[in-house]
Amino acid sequence: LSYMSLVGLEDVSGMGHIVNGGVSIPSRIGVFTTSAQFFSSPFDGVYGTTFGQLNFSFAKDLYRNLWFGAGLGFQYGDDWGLGLDLGIIHLVGDLAFLKDFRWALAVRDIGWGYYPNEDELSMPPNFTPAVGAGFKLVKSDAFALSFFPDLSFPKVQNLRFSVGLEAAIYDFLFFDASYGFDVRDSADGVARPLPVSFGASVKIKPGRGITETDPDESEV
């Protein structure tokens, strides 16, 4: 569960709100996940002033280090959208100085895109091939520093690059930062002046202390 406030700067006034929530349920046949997002803002934005999204997904290990996943997402606001996501994750393990290296391939939002503005691409763009990776630069029980680069091709008509950084303290307290670059937005002169975001979160494990670890526990 997370919450983010949007505050107007300079000539823009007002405040918006973003709420995210989700739950994962492991089972013998795989992992089922559901999540929801709600966005409300007085600012003009790509999703309109009010936007909601509901997601359902399923992940299954095909082999010990290879996972397959599929998800279905529904968006509703000024328009509506329905899309299917398909992807795989390969858990490589330690690769030279990169700890817990993994990479993924996906095709996102196969279906009908959400079009708040008919003159622009759907949001999110339907049919988006993507490739990404993740690894830890520092790994210990007390502290871990993870890096997540991602490259996507929205509607095969654009190029987006993003990179995330996560600092974890005792696998309990997390600080995140990310940077994104959009070729189309940059060419059109509408790119965000500061395409950087920050966040913080806490992981709660019922019945366990923050310094306890489980050798059989893994996170995908």
MDAnalysis code that builds the backbone (N, CA, C; Angstrom):
import MDAnalysis as mda
import numpy as np

u = mda.Universe.empty(660, n_residues=220, atom_resindex=np.repeat(np.arange(220), 3), trajectory=True)
u.add_TopologyAttr("name", ["N", "CA", "C"] * 220)
u.add_TopologyAttr("resid", np.arange(1, 221))
u.add_TopologyAttr("resname", ["LEU", "SER", "TYR", "MET", "SER", "LEU", "VAL", "GLY", "LEU", "GLU", "ASP", "VAL", "SER", "GLY", "MET", "GLY", "HIS", "ILE", "VAL", "ASN", "GLY", "GLY", "VAL", "SER", "ILE", "PRO", "SER", "ARG", "ILE", "GLY", "VAL", "PHE", "THR", "THR", "SER", "ALA", "GLN", "PHE", "PHE", "SER", "SER", "PRO", "PHE", "ASP", "GLY", "VAL", "TYR", "GLY", "THR", "THR", "PHE", "GLY", "GLN", "LEU", "ASN", "PHE", "SER", "PHE", "ALA", "LYS", "ASP", "LEU", "TYR", "ARG", "ASN", "LEU", "TRP", "PHE", "GLY", "ALA", "GLY", "LEU", "GLY", "PHE", "GLN", "TYR", "GLY", "ASP", "ASP", "TRP", "GLY", "LEU", "GLY", "LEU", "ASP", "LEU", "GLY", "ILE", "ILE", "HIS", "LEU", "VAL", "GLY", "ASP", "LEU", "ALA", "PHE", "LEU", "LYS", "ASP", "PHE", "ARG", "TRP", "ALA", "LEU", "ALA", "VAL", "ARG", "ASP", "ILE", "GLY", "TRP", "GLY", "TYR", "TYR", "PRO", "ASN", "GLU", "ASP", "GLU", "LEU", "SER", "MET", "PRO", "PRO", "ASN", "PHE", "THR", "PRO", "ALA", "VAL", "GLY", "ALA", "GLY", "PHE", "LYS", "LEU", "VAL", "LYS", "SER", "ASP", "ALA", "PHE", "ALA", "LEU", "SER", "PHE", "PHE", "PRO", "ASP", "LEU", "SER", "PHE", "PRO", "LYS", "VAL", "GLN", "ASN", "LEU", "ARG", "PHE", "SER", "VAL", "GLY", "LEU", "GLU", "ALA", "ALA", "ILE", "TYR", "ASP", "PHE", "LEU", "PHE", "PHE", "ASP", "ALA", "SER", "TYR", "GLY", "PHE", "ASP", "VAL", "ARG", "ASP", "SER", "ALA", "ASP", "GLY", "VAL", "ALA", "ARG", "PRO", "LEU", "PRO", "VAL", "SER", "PHE", "GLY", "ALA", "SER", "VAL", "LYS", "ILE", "LYS", "PRO", "GLY", "ARG", "GLY", "ILE", "THR", "GLU", "THR", "ASP", "PRO", "ASP", "GLU", "SER", "GLU", "VAL"])
u.atoms.positions = np.array([
    [0.859, -1.182, 0.000],
    [0.000, 0.000, 0.000],
    [0.891, 1.227, 0.000],
    [0.594, 2.194, -0.868],
    [1.403, 3.411, -0.918],
    [0.528, 4.600, -1.273],
    [1.013, 5.772, -0.904],
    [0.309, 7.021, -1.202],
    [1.323, 8.052, -1.657],
    [0.939, 8.864, -2.656],
    [1.796, 9.936, -3.144],
    [0.943, 11.180, -3.362],
    [1.442, 12.316, -2.914],
    [0.744, 13.580, -3.128],
    [1.421, 14.343, -4.256],
    [0.627, 15.060, -5.035],
    [1.116, 15.886, -6.135],
    [0.855, 17.337, -5.782],
    [1.911, 18.131, -5.736],
    [1.802, 19.525, -5.316],
    [2.164, 20.431, -6.479],
    [1.318, 21.427, -6.753],
    [1.585, 22.376, -7.829],
    [2.745, 23.296, -7.496],
    [3.561, 23.610, -8.496],
    [4.716, 24.490, -8.330],
    [4.597, 25.691, -9.260],
    [5.223, 26.770, -8.885],
    [5.271, 27.998, -9.674],
    [3.861, 28.480, -10.011],
    [3.479, 28.504, -11.302],
    [2.187, 29.057, -11.707],
    [1.039, 28.067, -11.556],
    [1.337, 26.831, -11.193],
    [0.317, 25.794, -11.053],
    [0.033, 25.580, -9.566],
    [-1.243, 25.649, -9.189],
    [-1.613, 25.472, -7.791],
    [-2.544, 24.272, -7.640],
    [-2.696, 23.818, -6.397],
    [-3.565, 22.682, -6.137],
    [-2.772, 21.481, -5.656],
    [-3.500, 20.419, -5.358],
    [-2.872, 19.185, -4.882],
    [-3.627, 17.984, -5.433],
    [-2.862, 16.970, -5.850],
    [-3.446, 15.731, -6.340],
    [-3.046, 14.562, -5.459],
    [-3.633, 13.399, -5.732],
    [-3.407, 12.235, -4.886],
    [-3.272, 10.980, -5.747],
    [-2.348, 10.104, -5.367],
    [-2.179, 8.806, -6.013],
    [-2.136, 7.740, -4.910],
    [-3.007, 6.742, -5.016],
    [-3.056, 5.654, -4.044],
    [-2.853, 4.335, -4.783],
    [-1.956, 3.494, -4.273],
    [-1.675, 2.188, -4.851],
    [-1.807, 1.109, -3.779],
    [-2.351, -0.033, -4.159],
    [-2.454, -1.143, -3.231],
    [-2.421, -2.463, -3.971],
    [-1.969, -3.512, -3.313],
    [-1.904, -4.806, -3.978],
    [-1.632, -5.929, -2.990],
    [-1.884, -7.157, -3.437],
    [-1.637, -8.329, -2.608],
    [-1.254, -9.492, -3.521],
    [-0.313, -10.326, -3.066],
    [0.103, -11.529, -3.787],
    [-0.241, -12.761, -2.959],
    [-0.762, -13.791, -3.620],
    [-1.168, -15.019, -2.940],
    [-0.443, -16.199, -3.579],
    [0.552, -16.767, -2.917],
    [1.240, -17.944, -3.457],
    [0.374, -19.195, -3.309],
    [0.503, -20.111, -4.267],
    [-0.221, -21.376, -4.208],
    [0.652, -22.462, -4.817],
    [0.168, -23.684, -4.831],
    [0.925, -24.797, -5.383],
    [1.109, -24.673, -6.895],
    [0.190, -24.008, -7.573],
    [0.282, -23.909, -9.035],
    [0.951, -22.623, -9.507],
    [1.153, -21.655, -8.611],
    [1.776, -20.403, -9.000],
    [1.410, -19.288, -8.031],
    [1.746, -18.070, -8.416],
    [1.487, -16.901, -7.572],
    [0.443, -16.018, -8.246],
    [-0.634, -15.746, -7.530],
    [-1.694, -14.868, -8.012],
    [-1.525, -13.495, -7.359],
    [-1.649, -12.444, -8.164],
    [-1.477, -11.086, -7.666],
    [-2.597, -10.193, -8.189],
    [-3.083, -9.336, -7.328],
    [-4.044, -8.322, -7.747],
    [-3.590, -6.976, -7.184],
    [-3.811, -5.924, -7.936],
    [-3.427, -4.588, -7.491],
    [-4.391, -3.559, -8.066],
    [-4.424, -2.393, -7.431],
    [-5.301, -1.319, -7.883],
    [-4.605, 0.010, -7.672],
    [-4.884, 0.953, -8.562],
    [-4.346, 2.298, -8.471],
    [-5.466, 3.314, -8.672],
    [-5.370, 4.416, -7.957],
    [-6.335, 5.506, -8.119],
    [-5.579, 6.816, -8.180],
    [-5.940, 7.651, -9.150],
    [-5.264, 8.923, -9.394],
    [-6.322, 10.014, -9.484],
    [-6.131, 11.085, -8.731],
    [-7.031, 12.232, -8.796],
    [-6.208, 13.500, -8.691],
    [-6.436, 14.435, -9.631],
    [-5.600, 15.627, -9.664],
    [-6.329, 16.772, -10.365],
    [-6.151, 18.000, -9.879],
    [-6.727, 19.156, -10.569],
    [-5.882, 19.611, -11.750],
    [-4.692, 19.007, -11.912],
    [-3.796, 19.393, -12.994],
    [-4.178, 18.686, -14.289],
    [-3.864, 19.322, -15.402],
    [-4.036, 18.673, -16.689],
    [-2.959, 17.607, -16.828],
    [-3.357, 16.374, -17.111],
    [-2.382, 15.297, -17.223],
    [-2.769, 14.318, -18.291],
    [-1.877, 13.365, -18.542],
    [-2.093, 12.412, -19.629],
    [-3.246, 11.457, -19.333],
    [-3.606, 11.271, -18.050],
    [-4.680, 10.344, -17.708],
    [-6.012, 11.055, -17.458],
    [-6.045, 12.376, -17.573],
    [-7.243, 13.111, -17.202],
    [-7.177, 13.487, -15.733],
    [-8.275, 14.003, -15.185],
    [-8.273, 14.464, -13.801],
    [-8.527, 13.335, -12.803],
    [-9.216, 12.273, -13.232],
    [-9.483, 11.127, -12.373],
    [-9.265, 9.847, -13.170],
    [-8.534, 8.913, -12.572],
    [-8.160, 7.696, -13.296],
    [-8.044, 6.542, -12.312],
    [-8.540, 5.358, -12.723],
    [-8.413, 4.173, -11.898],
    [-7.937, 2.990, -12.717],
    [-7.231, 2.066, -12.068],
    [-6.717, 0.893, -12.773],
    [-6.786, -0.329, -11.867],
    [-7.194, -1.473, -12.445],
    [-7.279, -2.728, -11.716],
    [-6.506, -3.789, -12.488],
    [-5.629, -4.525, -11.797],
    [-4.757, -5.498, -12.440],
    [-4.869, -6.868, -11.780],
    [-4.821, -7.908, -12.610],
    [-4.757, -9.288, -12.139],
    [-3.610, -9.981, -12.877],
    [-2.810, -10.771, -12.161],
    [-1.689, -11.445, -12.814],
    [-1.430, -12.807, -12.188],
    [-0.703, -13.622, -12.946],
    [-0.339, -14.971, -12.506],
    [1.096, -15.246, -12.939],
    [1.909, -15.808, -12.042],
    [3.298, -16.143, -12.342],
    [3.562, -17.598, -11.970],
    [4.347, -18.271, -12.796],
    [4.629, -19.702, -12.611],
    [6.077, -19.981, -12.963],
    [6.762, -20.781, -12.140],
    [8.132, -21.162, -12.463],
    [8.110, -22.335, -13.436],
    [8.652, -22.096, -14.657],
    [8.765, -23.166, -15.641],
    [9.934, -24.068, -15.304],
    [11.016, -23.461, -14.830],
    [12.183, -24.167, -14.300],
    [12.580, -23.456, -13.017],
    [13.604, -23.952, -12.329],
    [14.013, -23.362, -11.057],
    [14.384, -21.887, -11.211],
    [14.993, -21.512, -12.335],
    [15.447, -20.136, -12.511],
    [14.764, -19.419, -13.673],
    [13.625, -19.944, -14.142],
    [12.908, -19.317, -15.253],
    [11.425, -19.226, -14.914],
    [10.910, -17.992, -14.906],
    [9.518, -17.747, -14.560],
    [8.758, -17.194, -15.762],
    [7.491, -17.579, -15.846],
    [6.583, -17.018, -16.857],
    [5.449, -16.292, -16.142],
    [5.023, -15.170, -16.704],
    [3.932, -14.423, -16.088],
    [2.967, -13.871, -17.122],
    [1.722, -13.717, -16.712],
    [0.691, -13.115, -17.558],
    [-0.185, -12.247, -16.672],
    [-0.598, -11.108, -17.220],
    [-1.425, -10.202, -16.433],
    [-2.464, -9.518, -17.293],
    [-3.567, -9.147, -16.673],
    [-4.648, -8.453, -17.356],
    [-4.936, -7.170, -16.592],
    [-4.927, -6.039, -17.320],
    [-5.139, -4.747, -16.685],
    [-6.312, -4.001, -17.302],
    [-7.131, -3.368, -16.444],
    [-8.284, -2.594, -16.892],
    [-8.136, -1.164, -16.383],
    [-8.279, -0.184, -17.280],
    [-8.185, 1.227, -16.922],
    [-9.520, 1.927, -17.202],
    [-9.862, 2.890, -16.337],
    [-11.102, 3.626, -16.547],
    [-10.944, 5.055, -16.039],
    [-11.446, 5.997, -16.832],
    [-11.400, 7.407, -16.477],
    [-12.141, 8.191, -17.537],
    [-11.429, 9.078, -18.254],
    [-12.028, 9.773, -19.382],
    [-12.270, 8.826, -20.553],
    [-11.624, 7.672, -20.550],
    [-11.808, 6.632, -21.553],
    [-11.664, 5.294, -20.817],
    [-11.528, 4.212, -21.538],
    [-11.290, 2.928, -20.902],
    [-10.263, 2.147, -21.724],
    [-9.602, 1.207, -21.085],
    [-8.617, 0.370, -21.759],
    [-8.546, -0.999, -21.131],
    [-8.130, -1.985, -21.919],
    [-7.997, -3.364, -21.448],
    [-6.798, -3.980, -22.150],
    [-5.817, -4.458, -21.385],
    [-4.601, -4.970, -22.004],
    [-4.055, -6.207, -21.317],
    [-3.397, -7.055, -22.095],
    [-2.763, -8.279, -21.611],
    [-1.258, -8.107, -21.625],
    [-0.601, -8.513, -20.532],
    [0.860, -8.507, -20.435],
    [1.372, -9.940, -20.418],
    [2.460, -10.196, -21.154],
    [3.115, -11.496, -21.166],
    [4.614, -11.281, -20.978],
    [5.261, -12.141, -20.195],
    [6.685, -11.961, -20.001],
    [7.364, -13.144, -19.338],
    [8.692, -13.123, -19.369],
    [9.510, -14.129, -18.706],
    [10.596, -13.442, -17.895],
    [11.034, -14.097, -16.819],
    [12.144, -13.631, -16.002],
    [13.139, -14.773, -15.836],
    [14.403, -14.510, -16.132],
    [15.469, -15.491, -15.966],
    [16.343, -15.061, -14.792],
    [16.387, -15.885, -13.751],
    [17.198, -15.616, -12.565],
    [18.571, -16.239, -12.763],
    [19.533, -15.435, -13.141],
    [20.870, -15.926, -13.489],
    [21.683, -16.226, -12.239],
    [21.562, -15.394, -11.223],
    [22.399, -15.528, -10.032],
    [23.557, -14.543, -10.100],
    [24.639, -14.831, -9.392],
    [25.798, -13.937, -9.391],
    [26.506, -13.990, -10.740],
    [26.797, -12.816, -11.286],
    [27.472, -12.687, -12.575],
    [28.612, -11.700, -12.396],
    [29.830, -12.236, -12.240],
    [31.005, -11.413, -11.926],
    [30.717, -10.641, -10.630],
    [30.819, -9.298, -10.662],
    [30.589, -8.509, -9.445],
    [29.112, -8.148, -9.265],
    [28.242, -8.580, -10.185],
    [26.810, -8.299, -10.097],
    [26.120, -9.428, -9.322],
    [25.526, -9.098, -8.209],
    [24.884, -10.085, -7.356],
    [23.402, -10.233, -7.737],
    [22.911, -11.469, -7.677],
    [21.497, -11.766, -7.956],
    [21.046, -11.178, -9.294],
    [21.836, -11.386, -10.326],
    [21.505, -10.822, -11.637],
    [20.303, -11.546, -12.235],
    [19.402, -10.785, -12.829],
    [18.243, -11.329, -13.520],
    [17.859, -10.407, -14.672],
    [17.267, -10.993, -15.690],
    [16.821, -10.189, -16.826],
    [15.428, -10.645, -17.234],
    [14.729, -9.791, -17.970],
    [13.343, -10.100, -18.311],
    [13.007, -9.565, -19.699],
    [12.078, -10.262, -20.355],
    [11.486, -9.827, -21.617],
    [9.975, -9.786, -21.437],
    [9.330, -8.789, -22.039],
    [7.882, -8.683, -21.897],
    [7.271, -7.963, -23.090],
    [6.011, -8.256, -23.313],
    [5.178, -7.474, -24.228],
    [3.995, -7.003, -23.405],
    [3.867, -5.690, -23.275],
    [2.864, -5.117, -22.384],
    [1.672, -4.556, -23.156],
    [0.529, -4.594, -22.506],
    [-0.687, -3.936, -22.990],
    [-1.081, -4.358, -24.404],
    [-1.239, -5.661, -24.584],
    [-1.755, -6.191, -25.847],
    [-3.280, -6.097, -25.781],
    [-3.863, -5.192, -26.525],
    [-5.313, -5.033, -26.462],
    [-5.739, -3.632, -26.838],
    [-6.749, -3.131, -26.149],
    [-7.315, -1.817, -26.435],
    [-6.730, -0.791, -25.484],
    [-6.094, 0.252, -26.030],
    [-5.445, 1.255, -25.199],
    [-6.409, 2.279, -24.639],
    [-5.985, 2.913, -23.554],
    [-6.738, 3.990, -22.905],
    [-6.372, 5.302, -23.591],
    [-7.367, 5.964, -24.230],
    [-7.121, 7.172, -25.017],
    [-7.853, 8.370, -24.411],
    [-7.267, 9.057, -23.417],
    [-7.900, 10.279, -22.918],
    [-7.864, 11.401, -23.942],
    [-6.921, 11.311, -24.892],
    [-6.800, 12.290, -25.973],
    [-6.633, 11.526, -27.281],
    [-7.605, 11.635, -28.182],
    [-7.591, 10.845, -29.411],
    [-6.436, 11.206, -30.343],
    [-5.832, 12.370, -30.138],
    [-4.744, 12.803, -31.019],
    [-3.387, 12.264, -30.594],
    [-3.314, 11.556, -29.478],
    [-2.043, 11.062, -28.964],
    [-2.074, 9.551, -28.806],
    [-0.918, 8.969, -28.450],
    [-0.840, 7.538, -28.195],
    [-1.664, 7.181, -26.968],
    [-2.091, 5.938, -26.894],
    [-2.817, 5.485, -25.713],
    [-1.892, 5.532, -24.504],
    [-2.484, 5.607, -23.335],
    [-1.732, 5.650, -22.087],
    [-2.234, 4.554, -21.157],
    [-1.432, 3.538, -20.840],
    [-0.112, 3.296, -21.417],
    [-0.231, 2.839, -22.866],
    [0.831, 3.046, -23.672],
    [0.761, 2.647, -25.082],
    [0.505, 1.152, -25.231],
    [-0.477, 0.808, -26.088],
    [-0.750, -0.612, -26.291],
    [0.322, -1.237, -27.175],
    [0.597, -2.487, -26.943],
    [1.635, -3.293, -27.582],
    [3.013, -2.633, -27.435],
    [3.620, -2.900, -26.277],
    [4.917, -2.311, -25.957],
    [5.931, -3.413, -25.625],
    [6.814, -3.783, -26.549],
    [7.907, -4.707, -26.216],
    [8.870, -4.035, -25.230],
    [9.413, -4.810, -24.306],
    [10.308, -4.246, -23.304],
    [11.321, -5.285, -22.865],
    [12.491, -4.792, -22.439],
    [13.534, -5.642, -21.886],
    [14.111, -4.921, -20.673],
    [14.416, -5.685, -19.632],
    [14.946, -5.074, -18.424],
    [15.867, -6.025, -17.682],
    [16.534, -5.502, -16.675],
    [17.454, -6.306, -15.868],
    [17.454, -5.762, -14.448],
    [17.993, -6.544, -13.538],
    [18.131, -6.114, -12.163],
    [19.291, -6.840, -11.510],
    [20.003, -6.154, -10.638],
    [21.124, -6.769, -9.930],
    [21.496, -5.912, -8.735],
    [22.239, -6.507, -7.825],
    [22.700, -5.802, -6.630],
    [24.181, -5.462, -6.790],
    [24.508, -4.207, -6.554],
    [25.898, -3.774, -6.560],
    [26.549, -4.014, -5.204],
    [25.739, -3.954, -4.146],
    [26.190, -4.237, -2.782],
    [25.166, -5.162, -2.157],
    [25.632, -6.231, -1.488],
    [24.707, -7.178, -0.875],
    [25.271, -7.673, 0.447],
    [24.535, -7.396, 1.520],
    [24.864, -7.918, 2.844],
    [23.572, -8.001, 3.642],
    [23.614, -8.616, 4.829],
    [22.418, -8.710, 5.655],
    [21.936, -7.337, 6.103],
    [22.868, -6.413, 6.301],
    [22.501, -5.100, 6.817],
    [22.124, -4.111, 5.720],
    [22.727, -4.250, 4.543],
    [22.515, -3.236, 3.506],
    [22.653, -3.856, 2.116],
    [21.783, -3.411, 1.188],
    [21.854, -3.842, -0.203],
    [21.551, -2.657, -1.101],
    [22.274, -2.576, -2.210],
    [22.077, -1.507, -3.182],
    [21.796, -2.153, -4.540],
    [20.585, -1.941, -5.071],
    [20.143, -2.600, -6.298],
    [19.971, -1.601, -7.427],
    [20.144, -2.094, -8.658],
    [20.119, -1.272, -9.865],
    [19.185, -1.938, -10.868],
    [18.283, -1.148, -11.511],
    [17.274, -1.706, -12.402],
    [17.159, -0.889, -13.701],
    [17.902, -1.229, -14.749],
    [17.724, -0.559, -16.037],
    [16.598, -1.206, -16.838],
    [15.910, -0.390, -17.653],
    [14.769, -0.882, -18.417],
    [14.687, -0.124, -19.740],
    [14.391, -0.847, -20.819],
    [14.265, -0.263, -22.154],
    [12.970, -0.761, -22.774],
    [12.141, 0.163, -23.288],
    [10.868, -0.236, -23.883],
    [10.621, 0.529, -25.182],
    [9.729, -0.031, -26.004],
    [9.423, 0.532, -27.319],
    [7.907, 0.670, -27.460],
    [7.320, 1.740, -26.863],
    [5.868, 1.905, -26.866],
    [5.273, 1.905, -28.269],
    [4.359, 0.986, -28.506],
    [3.648, 0.850, -29.773],
    [4.604, 0.715, -30.951],
    [5.863, 0.333, -30.662],
    [6.941, 0.212, -31.654],
    [7.091, 1.523, -32.425],
    [6.800, 2.659, -31.770],
    [6.895, 3.978, -32.399],
    [7.695, 4.958, -31.549],
    [8.259, 4.484, -30.460],
    [8.955, 5.359, -29.535],
    [9.996, 4.549, -28.778],
    [10.865, 5.243, -28.056],
    [11.896, 4.590, -27.248],
    [11.930, 5.245, -25.884],
    [11.812, 4.425, -24.853],
    [11.883, 4.913, -23.483],
    [12.961, 4.157, -22.718],
    [13.726, 4.914, -21.937],
    [14.755, 4.330, -21.096],
    [14.513, 4.779, -19.665],
    [14.593, 3.862, -18.744],
    [14.457, 4.205, -17.329],
    [15.471, 3.409, -16.521],
    [15.835, 3.954, -15.399],
    [16.760, 3.271, -14.515],
    [16.348, 3.561, -13.081],
    [16.344, 2.521, -12.259],
    [15.967, 2.666, -10.861],
    [17.089, 2.258, -9.928],
    [17.111, 2.849, -8.759],
    [18.116, 2.558, -7.733],
    [17.380, 2.349, -6.422],
    [17.716, 1.261, -5.720],
    [17.049, 0.961, -4.452],
    [18.080, 0.652, -3.381],
    [17.952, 1.305, -2.244],
    [18.795, 1.034, -1.082],
    [17.934, 0.364, -0.021],
    [18.350, -0.823, 0.443],
    [17.584, -1.589, 1.426],
    [18.383, -1.732, 2.715],
    [17.736, -1.454, 3.829],
    [18.360, -1.575, 5.145],
    [17.685, -2.712, 5.896],
    [18.456, -3.785, 6.164],
    [17.963, -4.977, 6.858],
    [16.728, -5.574, 6.190],
    [16.601, -5.416, 4.878],
    [15.448, -5.934, 4.133],
    [14.136, -5.480, 4.768],
    [14.163, -4.290, 5.385],
    [13.000, -3.760, 6.100],
    [12.640, -2.353, 5.622],
    [13.631, -1.495, 5.534],
    [13.421, -0.109, 5.126],
    [14.055, 0.106, 3.755],
    [13.287, 0.676, 2.824],
    [13.739, 0.818, 1.447],
    [13.627, 2.277, 0.989],
    [14.675, 2.747, 0.296],
    [14.664, 4.066, -0.326],
    [14.901, 3.882, -1.825],
    [14.063, 4.539, -2.635],
    [14.104, 4.340, -4.078],
    [14.268, 5.662, -4.816],
    [14.947, 5.584, -5.969],
    [15.059, 6.725, -6.870],
    [15.022, 6.191, -8.298],
    [14.449, 6.961, -9.211],
    [14.381, 6.526, -10.605],
    [14.511, 7.709, -11.547],
    [14.993, 7.415, -12.752],
    [15.147, 8.414, -13.810],
    [14.570, 7.836, -15.095],
    [13.858, 8.660, -15.861],
    [13.276, 8.198, -17.112],
    [13.521, 9.168, -18.246],
    [13.726, 8.621, -19.449],
    [13.935, 9.451, -20.643],
    [13.056, 8.921, -21.762],
    [12.279, 9.819, -22.385],
    [11.353, 9.473, -23.456],
    [11.776, 10.211, -24.717],
    [12.146, 9.461, -25.764],
    [12.658, 10.082, -26.989],
    [11.596, 10.957, -27.650],
    [10.351, 10.465, -27.741],
    [9.292, 11.228, -28.400],
    [8.982, 12.517, -27.649],
    [8.857, 12.437, -26.320],
    [8.584, 13.635, -25.533],
    [9.712, 14.646, -25.657],
    [10.945, 14.158, -25.679],
    [12.088, 15.051, -25.817],
    [12.086, 15.749, -27.175],
    [11.776, 14.997, -28.247],
    [11.740, 15.573, -29.591],
    [10.605, 16.593, -29.733],
    [9.478, 16.342, -29.044],
    [8.326, 17.250, -29.125],
    [8.431, 18.426, -28.166],
    [9.466, 18.441, -27.337],
    [9.657, 19.536, -26.392],
    [8.709, 19.512, -25.207],
    [8.152, 18.334, -24.878],
    [7.208, 18.241, -23.760],
    [7.734, 17.328, -22.652],
    [9.016, 17.010, -22.682],
    [9.600, 16.140, -21.661],
    [9.585, 16.839, -20.303],
    [9.475, 16.060, -19.243],
    [9.513, 16.607, -17.890],
    [10.838, 17.309, -17.652],
    [10.831, 18.510, -17.061],
    [12.095, 19.221, -16.827],
    [13.015, 18.497, -15.849],
    [12.426, 17.722, -14.921],
    [13.219, 16.959, -13.959],
    [12.633, 15.553, -13.877],
    [13.048, 14.650, -14.788],
    [12.439, 13.307, -14.862],
    [12.988, 12.346, -13.810],
    [12.939, 12.770, -12.557],
    [13.472, 11.986, -11.450],
    [12.389, 11.851, -10.388],
    [12.271, 10.679, -9.781],
    [11.316, 10.475, -8.698],
    [11.986, 9.752, -7.539],
    [11.420, 9.925, -6.338],
    [11.969, 9.334, -5.138],
    [10.845, 8.682, -4.328],
    [11.192, 7.707, -3.522],
    [10.190, 7.048, -2.694],
    [10.820, 6.315, -1.528],
    [9.971, 5.875, -0.604],
    [10.413, 5.108, 0.554],
    [9.317, 4.121, 0.923],
    [9.700, 2.965, 1.446],
    [8.717, 1.946, 1.809],
    [9.269, 1.081, 2.929],
    [8.359, 0.310, 3.531],
    [8.704, -0.601, 4.629],
    [8.119, -1.967, 4.318],
    [8.894, -3.026, 4.514],
    [8.414, -4.395, 4.356],
    [8.175, -4.997, 5.728],
    [6.956, -5.499, 5.952],
    [6.596, -6.086, 7.236],
    [6.419, -7.587, 7.062],
    [7.167, -8.372, 7.826],
    [7.065, -9.826, 7.810],
    [6.462, -10.272, 9.135],
    [5.223, -10.716, 9.142],
    [4.550, -11.075, 10.403],
    [5.324, -12.113, 11.201],
    [5.522, -11.804, 12.495],
    [6.132, -12.776, 13.399],
    [7.634, -12.880, 13.294],
    [8.303, -11.929, 12.549],
    [9.752, -12.036, 12.399],
    [10.389, -10.693, 12.646],
    [11.599, -10.705, 13.171],
    [12.345, -9.486, 13.395],
    [12.977, -9.000, 12.119],
    [13.423, -7.772, 12.123],
    [13.966, -7.194, 10.899],
    [15.343, -7.736, 10.566],
    [16.023, -8.368, 11.527],
    [17.344, -8.908, 11.229],
    [17.314, -10.392, 10.940],
    [16.129, -11.040, 11.036],
    [16.021, -12.459, 10.754],
    [15.903, -12.695, 9.268],
    [16.531, -13.730, 8.786],
    [16.443, -14.070, 7.367],
    [16.109, -15.522, 7.200],
    [15.535, -15.878, 6.064],
    [15.168, -17.246, 5.741],
    [15.986, -17.688, 4.553],
    [16.849, -18.704, 4.690],
    [17.711, -19.099, 3.577],
    [16.933, -19.617, 2.380],
    [15.678, -20.033, 2.582],
    [14.880, -20.548, 1.464],
    [13.983, -19.494, 0.852],
    [14.035, -18.267, 1.380],
    [13.151, -17.219, 0.881],
    [13.822, -16.480, -0.270],
    [13.102, -16.248, -1.343],
    [13.609, -15.473, -2.461],
    [12.535, -14.508, -2.909],
    [12.952, -13.429, -3.556],
    [12.023, -12.408, -4.020],
    [12.197, -12.222, -5.511],
    [11.103, -12.220, -6.309],
    [11.132, -12.026, -7.749],
    [10.452, -10.727, -8.058],
])
